[in-house]
Amino acid sequence: MNRLMDSNRGELLCRVMTAEAIDDELPVYYVSYISVSTITPIPPISSIPLVSPISPITAISPISPIAPISPIPPISPMPPIPPMPPIPPISPISPIFPIPPIPPIAPIPPISPVPPVSPISPISPISPVSPISPISPVSPISPISPIPIYLYIFYPRT
């Protein structure tokens, strides 16, 4: 921040320059001028009244002696702590809702015997493979049309 003093008009001019990034673009610079008027001019040194001389310090009166501290009485012994009463036994908690009995599980039926596997039939001979036909020539590829390319250039706001 630059400050300039204009003594003829008694004003303080401030030039403020800030840089901000808007919408993830390059910084944008703002320049603004602020004019602040002074309230009162500074008086000349000769018009300031002088301070009156300091009066001499009076003597301090002597401090009265401190009375002796009385002895602290002894602390009485603590009475013994009575033993804790026995804890009563906990009564059994009754269920809020009656739980129905679990029905017995039905017995698993016996597994039936597995039927015997039929014998594997003999493998038939493989038939001969037919000859491969010749490959036909590939047709020519048509030319590719040009792809448009867009170039974006961003400038800082003014």
NORCORCOR-V780715 format. One record per run of one state. SS is the DSSP state (~ for helix, > for strand, _ for the rest). FROM is the first residue (numbers start at 1). LEN is the number of residues. If there is no record, write none. Layout:
ss: (SS | SS)
from: (FROM | FROM)
len: (LEN | LEN)
//
This chain:
ss: (_ | > | _ | > | _ | > | _ | ~ | _)
from: (1 | 2 | 7 | 11 | 22 | 27 | 38 | 45 | 48)
len: (1 | 5 | 4 | 11 | 5 | 11 | 7 | 3 | 111)
//
